[in-house]
Amino acid sequence: MLLSLMLVPVLVASGIAIDSSRQLNLKAHLQSAADAAALAGAKSYAADLPKPRPLQRPAPRSMQMSKRCMIRRRARLTLLM
């Protein structure tokens, strides 16, 4: 009699344990599939983007400053410090 009373809670507990284990396994599998889909989408999106062009090299004179301008800039910076 006691065995039959204790058998019901044991079977219920084992059923809950099996169901929760399967639920966690399914959740992990679905998360893995969602991650793979997101990575595939990002890779496909990145492949469709245009490649960046290399920077154009500026003309040498456009980057040079006159000596007088450099002196003024240094003087201004020393005043600000």
C-alpha positions as CSV (number, residue, x, y, z in Angstrom):
1,M,0.0,0.0,0.0
2,L,2.7,2.4,0.9
3,L,4.6,1.6,-2.3
4,S,1.7,2.4,-4.4
5,L,1.2,5.8,-2.7
6,M,4.9,6.7,-3.1
7,L,5.0,5.5,-6.7
8,V,2.8,8.3,-8.0
9,P,5.0,11.2,-6.8
10,V,8.1,9.5,-8.0
11,L,6.6,9.0,-11.5
12,V,5.4,12.6,-11.6
13,A,8.8,13.9,-10.5
14,S,10.6,11.8,-13.1
15,G,8.2,13.0,-15.8
16,I,8.8,16.6,-14.9
17,A,12.5,16.0,-14.9
18,I,12.4,14.4,-18.4
19,D,10.1,17.2,-19.8
20,S,12.3,20.0,-18.5
21,S,15.4,18.3,-19.8
22,R,13.9,18.0,-23.3
23,Q,12.7,21.6,-23.1
24,L,16.2,22.9,-22.2
25,N,17.7,20.8,-25.0
26,L,15.2,22.1,-27.5
27,K,15.8,25.7,-26.4
28,A,19.5,25.3,-26.9
29,H,19.0,23.8,-30.3
30,L,16.6,26.7,-31.4
31,Q,19.1,29.3,-30.1
32,S,21.9,27.7,-32.1
33,A,19.8,27.8,-35.2
34,A,18.8,31.4,-34.6
35,D,22.5,32.3,-34.1
36,A,23.5,30.6,-37.3
37,A,20.8,32.4,-39.2
38,A,21.9,35.7,-37.9
39,L,25.5,35.1,-38.8
40,A,24.5,33.9,-42.3
41,G,22.4,37.1,-42.8
42,A,25.2,39.3,-41.6
43,K,27.7,37.6,-43.8
44,S,25.4,37.9,-46.8
45,Y,24.8,41.6,-46.0
46,A,28.5,42.3,-45.7
47,A,29.2,40.6,-49.0
48,D,26.7,42.9,-50.8
49,L,28.4,46.1,-49.4
50,P,30.6,48.0,-51.8
51,K,34.3,47.7,-51.2
52,P,35.9,50.9,-49.7
53,R,38.0,52.9,-52.2
54,P,41.6,53.7,-51.2
55,L,42.1,57.2,-50.2
56,Q,43.3,59.6,-52.9
57,R,46.7,61.0,-52.2
58,P,46.6,64.8,-51.9
59,A,48.7,67.0,-54.0
60,P,52.0,67.7,-52.2
61,R,51.5,71.5,-52.1
62,S,48.0,71.2,-50.6
63,M,49.4,69.6,-47.5
64,Q,52.4,71.9,-47.0
65,M,52.1,75.0,-44.9
66,S,54.3,78.0,-45.2
67,K,56.9,78.6,-42.6
68,R,55.2,81.8,-41.4
69,C,51.9,80.0,-40.9
70,M,53.7,77.3,-38.8
71,I,55.3,80.0,-36.6
72,R,51.9,81.6,-36.0
73,R,50.3,78.3,-35.2
74,R,53.0,77.5,-32.7
75,A,52.7,80.9,-31.1
76,R,49.0,80.5,-30.8
77,L,49.3,77.1,-29.2
78,T,51.9,78.2,-26.7
79,L,49.5,81.1,-25.7
80,L,46.7,78.7,-25.2
81,M,48.7,76.4,-23.0
